Structure formats: C-alpha cells, structure tokens
Amino acid sequence: MKKILVLTIAMFSLLACSSEDENNLDPIVGTWYKFSEEGIEVSECEKKTSVTFNENGTFNSTSYESIENKCVIEDEFSATWTNKGNGIYSRIHNGESSNTSITFSDNGNTMTSVYKQEYNGETLTDITVFKRK
C-alpha cells in the first residue's frame, strides 16, 4: 500500500511539473504562418511565410512572394526577441531594435501583430495576423 501511495505522489509531482513548465512558455514560442495583412487574407504563396520563435530568445523568418507566377523566397533572416510585458515584444535585427504589440486569440493559435512606425511625420500601422498549423 505504501508503494502505491509513493508512486501516486510521484506521478502527480511529475504531472504538476510538466504542466507548470508548459504554462511558463511564452505564448509566442513556436512556428507561425502568415494569414492576413491589413484584414485581407494573403495568397497561398504568402501563406508559406513563417516565423519560428525559439525559447532561447532567437527567431528565424522566411518570407515568400509570387513573382511571375512562381512562389519564391523573398527574404530570410534570424534575429532575437524579448517579451517586454503587456503584449509588447521587442526584436533586435542588425543592431536595430523595434517594438511590436502582439495579442493572442483562438486558444493561442492566432497571433495579431500591430507594428507602428513614424515615416515623414506620419504614424504608419501594419497589422499582420499569423496562425499556427
């Protein structure tokens, strides 16, 4: 009887640790695929565009576009990311830092990125939606 009690306690301890570890993962960690820009669903080619955020604070991005009816890689790069809190994420690429507001929905399977930048005295806003597969 003692062995069963010890095994039961050990099992619950392992389960508690693994779900606690999963809950501590930042919701951005994983691979995301572009779904829409400015509220308009992107082409099948552009839906190949992906960003993979790693637990160690790095990410890899590959962008696709259609040129002369061929789906080709437009850009690839790696950079670092940081969760600054309150839905603000920072990325550093080629020594330059930028902040993006990110919200998660659909049980964490949809990520909406709102990026604002100043250009010629105007604030430009870019809204992109990514989904997990």
Summary of the structure (lengths in Angstrom):
residues: 133
radius of gyration: 19.6
end to end distance: 45.6
largest distance: 75.4
contacts: 309
relative contact order: 0.15
helix: 20%
strand: 57%
